Amino acid sequence: MEKILCYSCSKSKNKLNTRKSALLTINLLMCETCIVSKFEPRWVVILAGGQFGSDHVKEYIIKKRYIGQPILADELLV
Ligand SMILES: [Zn+2]
């Protein structure tokens, strides 16, 4: 069986849930842990920041509600 990885933490889990992104109009496959933590995948935060401006993703960046390297201001300006 194909292994599906959580969009947010990239770990393979037995159970992933579909969850509507809070930042973009897309559906995400995420594990329970990431959903409970109200995380968004790092690339979604960057994409949404580029599309709607840094104010839109400010909460996520300040509270670090994503997994991975810190998102730098210039990454949102692409
Ligand atoms: Zn996860």
PDB file of the backbone (N, CA, C, O) and the ligand in Angstrom, with CONECT records:
HET     ZN  A 101       1
ATOM      1  N   MET A   1       0.828  -1.194   0.000  1.00  0.00           N
ATOM      2  CA  MET A   1       0.000   0.000   0.000  1.00  0.00           C
ATOM      3  C   MET A   1       0.867   1.251   0.000  1.00  0.00           C
ATOM      4  O   MET A   1       1.913   1.314   0.647  1.00  0.00           O
ATOM      5  N   GLU A   2       0.405   2.225  -0.735  1.00  0.00           N
ATOM      6  CA  GLU A   2       1.166   3.461  -0.829  1.00  0.00           C
ATOM      7  C   GLU A   2       1.121   4.210   0.493  1.00  0.00           C
ATOM      8  O   GLU A   2       0.080   4.307   1.144  1.00  0.00           O
ATOM      9  N   LYS A   3       2.259   4.728   0.862  1.00  0.00           N
ATOM     10  CA  LYS A   3       2.306   5.474   2.116  1.00  0.00           C
ATOM     11  C   LYS A   3       1.971   6.932   1.870  1.00  0.00           C
ATOM     12  O   LYS A   3       2.524   7.574   0.978  1.00  0.00           O
ATOM     13  N   ILE A   4       1.071   7.431   2.663  1.00  0.00           N
ATOM     14  CA  ILE A   4       0.698   8.835   2.531  1.00  0.00           C
ATOM     15  C   ILE A   4       1.330   9.606   3.682  1.00  0.00           C
ATOM     16  O   ILE A   4       1.306   9.170   4.833  1.00  0.00           O
ATOM     17  N   LEU A   5       1.885  10.737   3.351  1.00  0.00           N
ATOM     18  CA  LEU A   5       2.546  11.532   4.374  1.00  0.00           C
ATOM     19  C   LEU A   5       1.690  12.733   4.744  1.00  0.00           C
ATOM     20  O   LEU A   5       0.986  13.314   3.918  1.00  0.00           O
ATOM     21  N   CYS A   6       1.783  13.072   6.003  1.00  0.00           N
ATOM     22  CA  CYS A   6       1.113  14.277   6.480  1.00  0.00           C
ATOM     23  C   CYS A   6       1.699  15.488   5.758  1.00  0.00           C
ATOM     24  O   CYS A   6       2.919  15.632   5.684  1.00  0.00           O
ATOM     25  N   TYR A   7       0.837  16.364   5.224  1.00  0.00           N
ATOM     26  CA  TYR A   7       1.302  17.550   4.495  1.00  0.00           C
ATOM     27  C   TYR A   7       2.108  18.489   5.392  1.00  0.00           C
ATOM     28  O   TYR A   7       2.954  19.251   4.926  1.00  0.00           O
ATOM     29  N   SER A   8       1.822  18.412   6.679  1.00  0.00           N
ATOM     30  CA  SER A   8       2.445  19.369   7.582  1.00  0.00           C
ATOM     31  C   SER A   8       3.773  18.873   8.156  1.00  0.00           C
ATOM     32  O   SER A   8       4.791  19.556   8.045  1.00  0.00           O
ATOM     33  N   CYS A   9       3.767  17.685   8.771  1.00  0.00           N
ATOM     34  CA  CYS A   9       4.995  17.209   9.418  1.00  0.00           C
ATOM     35  C   CYS A   9       5.752  16.196   8.566  1.00  0.00           C
ATOM     36  O   CYS A   9       6.848  15.775   8.935  1.00  0.00           O
ATOM     37  N   SER A  10       5.174  15.797   7.418  1.00  0.00           N
ATOM     38  CA  SER A  10       5.812  14.856   6.491  1.00  0.00           C
ATOM     39  C   SER A  10       6.098  13.488   7.095  1.00  0.00           C
ATOM     40  O   SER A  10       6.959  12.755   6.607  1.00  0.00           O
ATOM     41  N   LYS A  11       5.386  13.151   8.142  1.00  0.00           N
ATOM     42  CA  LYS A  11       5.547  11.826   8.727  1.00  0.00           C
ATOM     43  C   LYS A  11       4.472  10.920   8.161  1.00  0.00           C
ATOM     44  O   LYS A  11       3.366  11.360   7.851  1.00  0.00           O
ATOM     45  N   SER A  12       4.813   9.652   8.033  1.00  0.00           N
ATOM     46  CA  SER A  12       3.797   8.724   7.558  1.00  0.00           C
ATOM     47  C   SER A  12       3.001   8.220   8.757  1.00  0.00           C
ATOM     48  O   SER A  12       3.560   7.732   9.740  1.00  0.00           O
ATOM     49  N   LYS A  13       1.709   8.349   8.650  1.00  0.00           N
ATOM     50  CA  LYS A  13       0.837   7.991   9.769  1.00  0.00           C
ATOM     51  C   LYS A  13      -0.191   6.985   9.283  1.00  0.00           C
ATOM     52  O   LYS A  13      -0.485   6.900   8.091  1.00  0.00           O
ATOM     53  N   ASN A  14      -0.729   6.231  10.218  1.00  0.00           N
ATOM     54  CA  ASN A  14      -1.763   5.270   9.851  1.00  0.00           C
ATOM     55  C   ASN A  14      -3.039   5.962   9.429  1.00  0.00           C
ATOM     56  O   ASN A  14      -3.779   5.487   8.568  1.00  0.00           O
ATOM     57  N   LYS A  15      -3.272   7.085  10.052  1.00  0.00           N
ATOM     58  CA  LYS A  15      -4.518   7.773   9.760  1.00  0.00           C
ATOM     59  C   LYS A  15      -4.253   9.249   9.497  1.00  0.00           C
ATOM     60  O   LYS A  15      -3.650   9.954  10.306  1.00  0.00           O
ATOM     61  N   LEU A  16      -4.726   9.688   8.339  1.00  0.00           N
ATOM     62  CA  LEU A  16      -4.636  11.110   8.026  1.00  0.00           C
ATOM     63  C   LEU A  16      -6.046  11.618   7.773  1.00  0.00           C
ATOM     64  O   LEU A  16      -6.893  10.904   7.235  1.00  0.00           O
ATOM     65  N   ASN A  17      -6.278  12.831   8.160  1.00  0.00           N
ATOM     66  CA  ASN A  17      -7.596  13.422   7.962  1.00  0.00           C
ATOM     67  C   ASN A  17      -7.536  14.542   6.942  1.00  0.00           C
ATOM     68  O   ASN A  17      -6.536  15.249   6.825  1.00  0.00           O
ATOM     69  N   THR A  18      -8.616  14.686   6.214  1.00  0.00           N
ATOM     70  CA  THR A  18      -8.710  15.799   5.288  1.00  0.00           C
ATOM     71  C   THR A  18      -9.189  17.008   6.070  1.00  0.00           C
ATOM     72  O   THR A  18     -10.168  16.943   6.813  1.00  0.00           O
ATOM     73  N   ARG A  19      -8.498  18.080   5.893  1.00  0.00           N
ATOM     74  CA  ARG A  19      -8.880  19.291   6.597  1.00  0.00           C
ATOM     75  C   ARG A  19      -8.758  20.472   5.650  1.00  0.00           C
ATOM     76  O   ARG A  19      -7.784  20.584   4.906  1.00  0.00           O
ATOM     77  N   LYS A  20      -9.727  21.329   5.679  1.00  0.00           N
ATOM     78  CA  LYS A  20      -9.693  22.531   4.850  1.00  0.00           C
ATOM     79  C   LYS A  20      -8.631  23.473   5.403  1.00  0.00           C
ATOM     80  O   LYS A  20      -8.589  23.742   6.604  1.00  0.00           O
ATOM     81  N   SER A  21      -7.788  23.963   4.530  1.00  0.00           N
ATOM     82  CA  SER A  21      -6.779  24.911   4.968  1.00  0.00           C
ATOM     83  C   SER A  21      -7.450  26.188   5.465  1.00  0.00           C
ATOM     84  O   SER A  21      -8.440  26.643   4.893  1.00  0.00           O
ATOM     85  N   ALA A  22      -6.900  26.761   6.535  1.00  0.00           N
ATOM     86  CA  ALA A  22      -7.445  28.012   7.057  1.00  0.00           C
ATOM     87  C   ALA A  22      -6.907  29.192   6.274  1.00  0.00           C
ATOM     88  O   ALA A  22      -7.423  30.303   6.391  1.00  0.00           O
ATOM     89  N   LEU A  23      -5.876  28.963   5.479  1.00  0.00           N
ATOM     90  CA  LEU A  23      -5.204  30.067   4.782  1.00  0.00           C
ATOM     91  C   LEU A  23      -5.493  30.096   3.286  1.00  0.00           C
ATOM     92  O   LEU A  23      -5.581  31.167   2.685  1.00  0.00           O
ATOM     93  N   LEU A  24      -5.638  28.924   2.691  1.00  0.00           N
ATOM     94  CA  LEU A  24      -5.904  28.840   1.257  1.00  0.00           C
ATOM     95  C   LEU A  24      -7.161  28.002   1.044  1.00  0.00           C
ATOM     96  O   LEU A  24      -7.564  27.246   1.928  1.00  0.00           O
ATOM     97  N   THR A  25      -7.778  28.136  -0.126  1.00  0.00           N
ATOM     98  CA  THR A  25      -8.975  27.338  -0.395  1.00  0.00           C
ATOM     99  C   THR A  25      -8.583  25.991  -0.985  1.00  0.00           C
ATOM    100  O   THR A  25      -8.916  25.671  -2.126  1.00  0.00           O
ATOM    101  N   ILE A  26      -7.877  25.221  -0.192  1.00  0.00           N
ATOM    102  CA  ILE A  26      -7.479  23.875  -0.597  1.00  0.00           C
ATOM    103  C   ILE A  26      -7.714  22.915   0.558  1.00  0.00           C
ATOM    104  O   ILE A  26      -7.868  23.323   1.709  1.00  0.00           O
ATOM    105  N   ASN A  27      -7.738  21.649   0.227  1.00  0.00           N
ATOM    106  CA  ASN A  27      -7.848  20.637   1.269  1.00  0.00           C
ATOM    107  C   ASN A  27      -6.472  20.054   1.555  1.00  0.00           C
ATOM    108  O   ASN A  27      -5.659  19.861   0.651  1.00  0.00           O
ATOM    109  N   LEU A  28      -6.235  19.781   2.814  1.00  0.00           N
ATOM    110  CA  LEU A  28      -4.945  19.247   3.233  1.00  0.00           C
ATOM    111  C   LEU A  28      -5.147  17.884   3.870  1.00  0.00           C
ATOM    112  O   LEU A  28      -6.177  17.616   4.489  1.00  0.00           O
ATOM    113  N   LEU A  29      -4.163  17.041   3.709  1.00  0.00           N
ATOM    114  CA  LEU A  29      -4.169  15.767   4.418  1.00  0.00           C
ATOM    115  C   LEU A  29      -3.220  15.913   5.597  1.00  0.00           C
ATOM    116  O   LEU A  29      -2.015  16.100   5.426  1.00  0.00           O
ATOM    117  N   MET A  30      -3.777  15.827   6.776  1.00  0.00           N
ATOM    118  CA  MET A  30      -2.924  16.037   7.940  1.00  0.00           C
ATOM    119  C   MET A  30      -3.198  15.029   9.041  1.00  0.00           C
ATOM    120  O   MET A  30      -4.295  14.480   9.143  1.00  0.00           O
ATOM    121  N   CYS A  31      -2.190  14.797   9.858  1.00  0.00           N
ATOM    122  CA  CYS A  31      -2.334  13.861  10.977  1.00  0.00           C
ATOM    123  C   CYS A  31      -3.017  14.569  12.147  1.00  0.00           C
ATOM    124  O   CYS A  31      -3.093  15.796  12.210  1.00  0.00           O
ATOM    125  N   GLU A  32      -3.497  13.762  13.042  1.00  0.00           N
ATOM    126  CA  GLU A  32      -4.207  14.244  14.216  1.00  0.00           C
ATOM    127  C   GLU A  32      -3.387  15.286  15.000  1.00  0.00           C
ATOM    128  O   GLU A  32      -3.904  16.324  15.412  1.00  0.00           O
ATOM    129  N   THR A  33      -2.112  14.980  15.190  1.00  0.00           N
ATOM    130  CA  THR A  33      -1.239  15.861  15.979  1.00  0.00           C
ATOM    131  C   THR A  33      -1.185  17.262  15.387  1.00  0.00           C
ATOM    132  O   THR A  33      -1.292  18.257  16.104  1.00  0.00           O
ATOM    133  N   CYS A  34      -1.017  17.327  14.069  1.00  0.00           N
ATOM    134  CA  CYS A  34      -0.913  18.634  13.417  1.00  0.00           C
ATOM    135  C   CYS A  34      -2.250  19.365  13.429  1.00  0.00           C
ATOM    136  O   CYS A  34      -2.293  20.590  13.537  1.00  0.00           O
ATOM    137  N   ILE A  35      -3.329  18.619  13.318  1.00  0.00           N
ATOM    138  CA  ILE A  35      -4.658  19.241  13.331  1.00  0.00           C
ATOM    139  C   ILE A  35      -4.962  19.813  14.713  1.00  0.00           C
ATOM    140  O   ILE A  35      -5.460  20.931  14.837  1.00  0.00           O
ATOM    141  N   VAL A  36      -4.656  19.034  15.744  1.00  0.00           N
ATOM    142  CA  VAL A  36      -4.905  19.491  17.111  1.00  0.00           C
ATOM    143  C   VAL A  36      -4.067  20.735  17.410  1.00  0.00           C
ATOM    144  O   VAL A  36      -4.522  21.635  18.115  1.00  0.00           O
ATOM    145  N   SER A  37      -2.853  20.785  16.878  1.00  0.00           N
ATOM    146  CA  SER A  37      -1.968  21.933  17.102  1.00  0.00           C
ATOM    147  C   SER A  37      -2.329  23.114  16.212  1.00  0.00           C
ATOM    148  O   SER A  37      -1.700  24.170  16.292  1.00  0.00           O
ATOM    149  N   LYS A  38      -3.352  22.938  15.355  1.00  0.00           N
ATOM    150  CA  LYS A  38      -3.788  23.980  14.409  1.00  0.00           C
ATOM    151  C   LYS A  38      -2.650  24.410  13.480  1.00  0.00           C
ATOM    152  O   LYS A  38      -2.514  25.587  13.146  1.00  0.00           O
ATOM    153  N   PHE A  39      -1.848  23.445  13.077  1.00  0.00           N
ATOM    154  CA  PHE A  39      -0.748  23.739  12.172  1.00  0.00           C
ATOM    155  C   PHE A  39      -1.246  23.839  10.737  1.00  0.00           C
ATOM    156  O   PHE A  39      -2.278  23.271  10.381  1.00  0.00           O
ATOM    157  N   GLU A  40      -0.502  24.566   9.928  1.00  0.00           N
ATOM    158  CA  GLU A  40      -0.668  24.561   8.488  1.00  0.00           C
ATOM    159  C   GLU A  40       0.696  24.157   7.933  1.00  0.00           C
ATOM    160  O   GLU A  40       1.723  24.475   8.533  1.00  0.00           O
ATOM    161  N   PRO A  41       0.719  23.469   6.812  1.00  0.00           N
ATOM    162  CA  PRO A  41       2.020  23.140   6.226  1.00  0.00           C
ATOM    163  C   PRO A  41       2.811  24.421   5.942  1.00  0.00           C
ATOM    164  O   PRO A  41       2.238  25.454   5.594  1.00  0.00           O
ATOM    165  N   ARG A  42       4.125  24.336   6.095  1.00  0.00           N
ATOM    166  CA  ARG A  42       4.990  25.501   5.902  1.00  0.00           C
ATOM    167  C   ARG A  42       4.798  26.131   4.517  1.00  0.00           C
ATOM    168  O   ARG A  42       4.743  27.355   4.392  1.00  0.00           O
ATOM    169  N   TRP A  43       4.697  25.297   3.488  1.00  0.00           N
ATOM    170  CA  TRP A  43       4.549  25.827   2.125  1.00  0.00           C
ATOM    171  C   TRP A  43       3.218  26.539   1.938  1.00  0.00           C
ATOM    172  O   TRP A  43       3.105  27.446   1.113  1.00  0.00           O
ATOM    173  N   VAL A  44       2.207  26.127   2.705  1.00  0.00           N
ATOM    174  CA  VAL A  44       0.903  26.811   2.625  1.00  0.00           C
ATOM    175  C   VAL A  44       1.017  28.207   3.229  1.00  0.00           C
ATOM    176  O   VAL A  44       0.465  29.169   2.693  1.00  0.00           O
ATOM    177  N   VAL A  45       1.732  28.313   4.340  1.00  0.00           N
ATOM    178  CA  VAL A  45       1.926  29.616   4.984  1.00  0.00           C
ATOM    179  C   VAL A  45       2.662  30.559   4.025  1.00  0.00           C
ATOM    180  O   VAL A  45       2.295  31.727   3.890  1.00  0.00           O
ATOM    181  N   ILE A  46       3.691  30.048   3.369  1.00  0.00           N
ATOM    182  CA  ILE A  46       4.471  30.864   2.433  1.00  0.00           C
ATOM    183  C   ILE A  46       3.628  31.278   1.226  1.00  0.00           C
ATOM    184  O   ILE A  46       3.649  32.432   0.799  1.00  0.00           O
ATOM    185  N   LEU A  47       2.892  30.313   0.692  1.00  0.00           N
ATOM    186  CA  LEU A  47       2.052  30.569  -0.468  1.00  0.00           C
ATOM    187  C   LEU A  47       0.971  31.598  -0.154  1.00  0.00           C
ATOM    188  O   LEU A  47       0.736  32.529  -0.924  1.00  0.00           O
ATOM    189  N   ALA A  48       0.319  31.412   0.991  1.00  0.00           N
ATOM    190  CA  ALA A  48      -0.752  32.320   1.399  1.00  0.00           C
ATOM    191  C   ALA A  48      -0.191  33.701   1.694  1.00  0.00           C
ATOM    192  O   ALA A  48      -0.831  34.709   1.395  1.00  0.00           O
ATOM    193  N   GLY A  49       0.989  33.756   2.272  1.00  0.00           N
ATOM    194  CA  GLY A  49       1.638  35.033   2.562  1.00  0.00           C
ATOM    195  C   GLY A  49       1.963  35.793   1.286  1.00  0.00           C
ATOM    196  O   GLY A  49       1.819  37.014   1.221  1.00  0.00           O
ATOM    197  N   GLY A  50       2.407  35.053   0.267  1.00  0.00           N
ATOM    198  CA  GLY A  50       2.741  35.669  -1.009  1.00  0.00           C
ATOM    199  C   GLY A  50       1.494  36.147  -1.734  1.00  0.00           C
ATOM    200  O   GLY A  50       1.512  37.155  -2.440  1.00  0.00           O
ATOM    201  N   GLN A  51       0.417  35.406  -1.545  1.00  0.00           N
ATOM    202  CA  GLN A  51      -0.812  35.696  -2.256  1.00  0.00           C
ATOM    203  C   GLN A  51      -1.632  36.815  -1.591  1.00  0.00           C
ATOM    204  O   GLN A  51      -2.148  37.710  -2.259  1.00  0.00           O
ATOM    205  N   PHE A  52      -1.732  36.736  -0.271  1.00  0.00           N
ATOM    206  CA  PHE A  52      -2.620  37.668   0.439  1.00  0.00           C
ATOM    207  C   PHE A  52      -1.885  38.692   1.296  1.00  0.00           C
ATOM    208  O   PHE A  52      -2.514  39.564   1.895  1.00  0.00           O
ATOM    209  N   GLY A  53      -0.579  38.595   1.357  1.00  0.00           N
ATOM    210  CA  GLY A  53       0.173  39.526   2.181  1.00  0.00           C
ATOM    211  C   GLY A  53       0.522  38.931   3.537  1.00  0.00           C
ATOM    212  O   GLY A  53      -0.121  37.989   3.999  1.00  0.00           O
ATOM    213  N   SER A  54       1.539  39.486   4.161  1.00  0.00           N
ATOM    214  CA  SER A  54       2.055  38.892   5.393  1.00  0.00           C
ATOM    215  C   SER A  54       1.066  38.993   6.558  1.00  0.00           C
ATOM    216  O   SER A  54       1.125  38.197   7.495  1.00  0.00           O
ATOM    217  N   ASP A  55       0.152  39.979   6.498  1.00  0.00           N
ATOM    218  CA  ASP A  55      -0.846  40.111   7.568  1.00  0.00           C
ATOM    219  C   ASP A  55      -1.721  38.870   7.681  1.00  0.00           C
ATOM    220  O   ASP A  55      -2.124  38.465   8.771  1.00  0.00           O
ATOM    221  N   HIS A  56      -1.999  38.288   6.541  1.00  0.00           N
ATOM    222  CA  HIS A  56      -2.856  37.108   6.450  1.00  0.00           C
ATOM    223  C   HIS A  56      -2.261  35.915   7.206  1.00  0.00           C
ATOM    224  O   HIS A  56      -2.998  35.089   7.745  1.00  0.00           O
ATOM    225  N   VAL A  57      -0.952  35.828   7.242  1.00  0.00           N
ATOM    226  CA  VAL A  57      -0.292  34.666   7.855  1.00  0.00           C
ATOM    227  C   VAL A  57       0.475  35.020   9.128  1.00  0.00           C
ATOM    228  O   VAL A  57       1.160  34.183   9.716  1.00  0.00           O
ATOM    229  N   LYS A  58       0.341  36.281   9.537  1.00  0.00           N
ATOM    230  CA  LYS A  58       1.065  36.791  10.706  1.00  0.00           C
ATOM    231  C   LYS A  58       0.936  35.887  11.928  1.00  0.00           C
ATOM    232  O   LYS A  58       1.926  35.545  12.574  1.00  0.00           O
ATOM    233  N   GLU A  59      -0.327  35.501  12.238  1.00  0.00           N
ATOM    234  CA  GLU A  59      -0.600  34.640  13.383  1.00  0.00           C
ATOM    235  C   GLU A  59       0.218  33.346  13.336  1.00  0.00           C
ATOM    236  O   GLU A  59       0.770  32.889  14.337  1.00  0.00           O
ATOM    237  N   TYR A  60       0.269  32.794  12.156  1.00  0.00           N
ATOM    238  CA  TYR A  60       0.959  31.511  11.989  1.00  0.00           C
ATOM    239  C   TYR A  60       2.456  31.666  12.160  1.00  0.00           C
ATOM    240  O   TYR A  60       3.126  30.780  12.693  1.00  0.00           O
ATOM    241  N   ILE A  61       2.973  32.782  11.711  1.00  0.00           N
ATOM    242  CA  ILE A  61       4.416  32.997  11.799  1.00  0.00           C
ATOM    243  C   ILE A  61       4.807  33.365  13.227  1.00  0.00           C
ATOM    244  O   ILE A  61       5.801  32.854  13.743  1.00  0.00           O
ATOM    245  N   ILE A  62       4.055  34.229  13.862  1.00  0.00           N
ATOM    246  CA  ILE A  62       4.372  34.649  15.225  1.00  0.00           C
ATOM    247  C   ILE A  62       4.257  33.467  16.190  1.00  0.00           C
ATOM    248  O   ILE A  62       5.122  33.264  17.042  1.00  0.00           O
ATOM    249  N   LYS A  63       3.181  32.692  16.048  1.00  0.00           N
ATOM    250  CA  LYS A  63       2.976  31.556  16.960  1.00  0.00           C
ATOM    251  C   LYS A  63       3.658  30.290  16.468  1.00  0.00           C
ATOM    252  O   LYS A  63       3.560  29.233  17.091  1.00  0.00           O
ATOM    253  N   LYS A  64       4.343  30.410  15.353  1.00  0.00           N
ATOM    254  CA  LYS A  64       5.049  29.293  14.709  1.00  0.00           C
ATOM    255  C   LYS A  64       4.152  28.054  14.595  1.00  0.00           C
ATOM    256  O   LYS A  64       4.487  26.969  15.070  1.00  0.00           O
ATOM    257  N   ARG A  65       3.008  28.258  13.951  1.00  0.00           N
ATOM    258  CA  ARG A  65       2.076  27.153  13.759  1.00  0.00           C
ATOM    259  C   ARG A  65       2.362  26.412  12.455  1.00  0.00           C
ATOM    260  O   ARG A  65       1.477  26.233  11.618  1.00  0.00           O
ATOM    261  N   TYR A  66       3.598  25.991  12.304  1.00  0.00           N
ATOM    262  CA  TYR A  66       4.003  25.172  11.162  1.00  0.00           C
ATOM    263  C   TYR A  66       5.260  24.438  11.579  1.00  0.00           C
ATOM    264  O   TYR A  66       5.879  24.764  12.592  1.00  0.00           O
ATOM    265  N   ILE A  67       5.630  23.448  10.792  1.00  0.00           N
ATOM    266  CA  ILE A  67       6.798  22.652  11.127  1.00  0.00           C
ATOM    267  C   ILE A  67       7.906  22.956  10.140  1.00  0.00           C
ATOM    268  O   ILE A  67       7.663  23.050   8.937  1.00  0.00           O
ATOM    269  N   GLY A  68       9.115  23.108  10.640  1.00  0.00           N
ATOM    270  CA  GLY A  68      10.259  23.337   9.763  1.00  0.00           C
ATOM    271  C   GLY A  68      11.033  24.590  10.117  1.00  0.00           C
ATOM    272  O   GLY A  68      10.861  25.180  11.184  1.00  0.00           O
ATOM    273  N   GLN A  69      11.891  24.975   9.185  1.00  0.00           N
ATOM    274  CA  GLN A  69      12.735  26.147   9.370  1.00  0.00           C
ATOM    275  C   GLN A  69      11.879  27.404   9.530  1.00  0.00           C
ATOM    276  O   GLN A  69      10.800  27.496   8.944  1.00  0.00           O
ATOM    277  N   PRO A  70      12.353  28.370  10.316  1.00  0.00           N
ATOM    278  CA  PRO A  70      11.608  29.620  10.442  1.00  0.00           C
ATOM    279  C   PRO A  70      11.379  30.255   9.071  1.00  0.00           C
ATOM    280  O   PRO A  70      12.259  30.248   8.209  1.00  0.00           O
ATOM    281  N   ILE A  71      10.193  30.795   8.894  1.00  0.00           N
ATOM    282  CA  ILE A  71       9.874  31.471   7.631  1.00  0.00           C
ATOM    283  C   ILE A  71      10.369  32.911   7.735  1.00  0.00           C
ATOM    284  O   ILE A  71      10.018  33.639   8.664  1.00  0.00           O
ATOM    285  N   LEU A  72      11.180  33.301   6.775  1.00  0.00           N
ATOM    286  CA  LEU A  72      11.744  34.656   6.803  1.00  0.00           C
ATOM    287  C   LEU A  72      10.864  35.602   5.999  1.00  0.00           C
ATOM    288  O   LEU A  72      10.167  35.194   5.070  1.00  0.00           O
ATOM    289  N   ALA A  73      10.913  36.870   6.378  1.00  0.00           N
ATOM    290  CA  ALA A  73      10.072  37.873   5.728  1.00  0.00           C
ATOM    291  C   ALA A  73      10.249  37.870   4.215  1.00  0.00           C
ATOM    292  O   ALA A  73       9.272  38.021   3.481  1.00  0.00           O
ATOM    293  N   ASP A  74      11.475  37.701   3.740  1.00  0.00           N
ATOM    294  CA  ASP A  74      11.682  37.801   2.296  1.00  0.00           C
ATOM    295  C   ASP A  74      11.108  36.595   1.538  1.00  0.00           C
ATOM    296  O   ASP A  74      10.928  36.653   0.321  1.00  0.00           O
ATOM    297  N   GLU A  75      10.827  35.526   2.247  1.00  0.00           N
ATOM    298  CA  GLU A  75      10.207  34.371   1.585  1.00  0.00           C
ATOM    299  C   GLU A  75       8.744  34.662   1.219  1.00  0.00           C
ATOM    300  O   GLU A  75       8.165  34.008   0.352  1.00  0.00           O
ATOM    301  N   LEU A  76       8.173  35.643   1.889  1.00  0.00           N
ATOM    302  CA  LEU A  76       6.776  35.993   1.637  1.00  0.00           C
ATOM    303  C   LEU A  76       6.647  37.020   0.524  1.00  0.00           C
ATOM    304  O   LEU A  76       5.542  37.336   0.083  1.00  0.00           O
ATOM    305  N   LEU A  77       7.762  37.530   0.081  1.00  0.00           N
ATOM    306  CA  LEU A  77       7.712  38.619  -0.888  1.00  0.00           C
ATOM    307  C   LEU A  77       7.998  38.142  -2.308  1.00  0.00           C
ATOM    308  O   LEU A  77       8.167  38.951  -3.221  1.00  0.00           O
ATOM    309  N   VAL A  78       8.051  36.854  -2.484  1.00  0.00           N
ATOM    310  CA  VAL A  78       8.357  36.299  -3.809  1.00  0.00           C
ATOM    311  C   VAL A  78       7.203  36.557  -4.775  1.00  0.00           C
ATOM    312  O   VAL A  78       7.273  36.165  -5.940  1.00  0.00           O
TER     313      VAL A  78
HETATM  314 ZN    ZN A 101       1.425  15.855  10.876  1.00  0.00          ZN2+
END
